[in-house]
Amino acid sequence: MVVGAGMTRFTKSPERTVESLGREAVLGALGEAGVQRDEVEAAWCGTMLAGAGAGQRVLATVGMTGIPIVNVENACASGATALAGAVTAIRAGECEVALVLGIESLSGRGGGLLEPDRSDYLWQSGLTLPAVYAGMIRRHMALYGSTAEQLAQIAVKSHRNALANPYAHFHSPVTVAEVLASPRVADPITLYMCCPNTDGGAAVVLMGSAAARRRGLAGARVAASVLRSGRPVTHAGDGGPEDLMKRAASAAYEQAGIGPGDLDVAEVHDAFAPGELIAYEALGLCAEGEGGLYVDSGRADIGGEGVAVNPDGGVLSRGHPLGATGVAQVAEVFWQLSGRAGDRQVEGAKVGIAHVMGGTLFELEASACAVHVLVKEGDR
Amino acid sequence: MDRQLIGGRCTGCGALMYPAPEACPACLNDKIDHAELASTGRVRTSAVINLGRAGFPIPYFVAWVDLDDGVRVFGRADRELAVGAPASVHAGEDGLPRFGMAP
C-alpha cells in the first residue's frame, strides 16, 4: 500500500542539488505517512542522470543510510521502475516499510533537446525523441484522421488542470490557437505540446498491507505493478511504442483483476501530447483510432464522462524531472484516491492507473513501460 | 548511381538485419555476412524535424521504411514522405539509409 507521498515544486531550480530536492520529497512523504526515518527498511531511488549513488547521496542528508538502497535507471521510467522494485520486495516479505524516491536535476544542463549518449544508427541519422512521437501520431492521423487540434486540446487540458496543482511547473492557461502557433518542434508537435526541462523530486512510502492495517493507516493498495521492456521494431510488420503500452497495460489489468471501465483516474505519459492520445487507446480507455475523439468530447476532463486523465497537469505541465516523474504520477493517483487532491479532486475516485514510458533505444518499441494500478484501500 | 544499402544476413539462421550486428540476436551465431538490402519499400511513418540537433540543418525529413525484403530501416529522406507511400532506399555517403520517391 502507498501510505504517504511527498514532492518538491517541479520547476527550474538550477541552484538546488539533487540531494536538496530528494531530501524535501523524502521528508514530505514520511511526514504524510507518519512514518519515522528509522522505520524505513529499504529504499529505491530512480534517476536517469543524477549519477552514481544518487539514493545514498539523498538519504545521507537525512541520516537514513545503512539500509539496502537500490539505484534504478530506466530512462523516463526510472521512478516507476524503482517503485516496482519496492513492490516486489514487500510482496516477497523482504520488508514491510519501503521508501521510493525519484529525482532529477536538468536545468543546469541547459535547455532544449536532451541528448543522452547513444551510438545507435537512428540517433546518428538525426532522430530526436519528439520525432519518434511525431512519427507515431502522423501514422495515427493518416489511419484514423486525428488532428493537430486534438493534440492542442490535450495541451490545453494539461495547462488548465495544472492551475490547481501547486507542485506543477506551469501555472499558465493556454488556448488551442496559442498551442498551434507555438514554435514547431516536429510537425504536428509544437513547443506547447512538449514538456519542459524540469528539476524535482518525488517520494512515496510503501507499506505491506498487514503492517499498514496494524497501524490503522489508510492508503492505496498496489493492485498491479507491471514492468516491461520494448521488443525490436526492426522488421516489416513490427509495431511501435503503442504495442509495448498495450502489453503492459493488459498485464496490469489482469494482475489487478479489473478492466479500463473500472478506472476513475489515470496518470499517463504525456511528455509529448501525442503520447497521451495514444495512451487513451493503448490503456483501453477508448477503442483503437478514437483517441482524438476521446479528448475532443471532454471525456478525459476532470468531471468528464470518461476517465480523468492527468488531473494534475501530467508530465506536460507538471514538468518532467525524468526519474521523478514515475513517482510523481503515483503520488498524484494516491492523493486522488485518498481525497487529498484539492481543487483538482476527481470526485469519488477509487481506482487509478499510472503509466510511464522510458526510451533511449530507438531500435526497440521503447526502453521500458511501467504500469501501476492503485485501489483505495477498503474497496475490492 | 546510388549505392545499395548494406545490411547483414546471419549464416546460422538466415535472418536479414539492418544494421549488421556483431552476432545474431536470435540464434547467437557470430558469422554475419554482408547483404545488399532491397532498394524499395513502403513508408511506415515519417517525420519533419523542425527543432533539430547540431549538424542537421532544419527542417529535415526522416522516415521509417519497411523494405520489400522485410527489414525496417530509419533514415533521412529528401522530402516529406507520406504514410504508406512507396519509397526508394539507398546508402548515403556515410553508409546510413537515405530515402526518396519510389522510381
Interface residues (C-beta under 8 A of the other chain):
Chain A: G112 L113 E115 Y121 L122 Q124 S125 G126 L127 T128 P130 A131 V132 A134 G135 M136 R138 R139 A142 L143 P183 R184 V185 A186 D187 L191 P232 V233 T234 H235 A236 G237 D238 F362
Chain B: M17 Y18 P19 P25 G41 R44 T45 S46 A47 V48 I49 N50 L51 G52 R53 F56 Y60 V62 W64 D66 L67 G70 V71 R72 F74 G75 R76 A82 V83 G84 D94 L96 P97
